[in-house]
Amino acid sequence: MTTTEGLAAQADPPGREPDPTEGLLVPPGHGRVVETAAQRVTFKVTGTHSRMASTFEVEVPPGFDVGAHVHTRSEELFYILEGELDVLAFEPRIRTPDNWQRWESSSGSRVVRATPGTVIVVPPGCPHAFANPTDTPAKMFFQASPPPDHERYFEELLEILRDGGPPDQEAIEALRGKYDIQQLTPLRHR
């Protein structure tokens, strides 16, 4: 895993509390980056600067499937910036443990292919997932509320995935249980 600190204009130096009367400006290409072959996450706004949400830019490589999961407390927002992702954001008729891409809700909702400009809002208790079934990377803006659980989760998940190879499903399930994430189908990546 590599970690790179970006220089954010107006960002507070380490060890100093942010000034509540000043905003935060994070220029393009800046923010702290955590990266493995499975995913690249740039931390844009953390719980240090927001009581409302943590904000990330997430690059999703071809073949990555986060697996269907649900949170009891967190609300999430996804905005597709580049590429395409298959996305799920509904309660299926049956939560089968194998392939969420075939799920359907009792009202007829099905998994959709999200393209740039698509917004997905996921309230607490709503099963959701995303996967990149294409041959090109996708990029999304991702917001999780309340902070800082997803910040810590990303750091620890990418540590588990750092060596490549098949994901350690038991370690991922234990990690997700720690951060209010009930795993419904497995995380996968090429």
Disulfide bonds with the S-S distance in Angstrom:
none
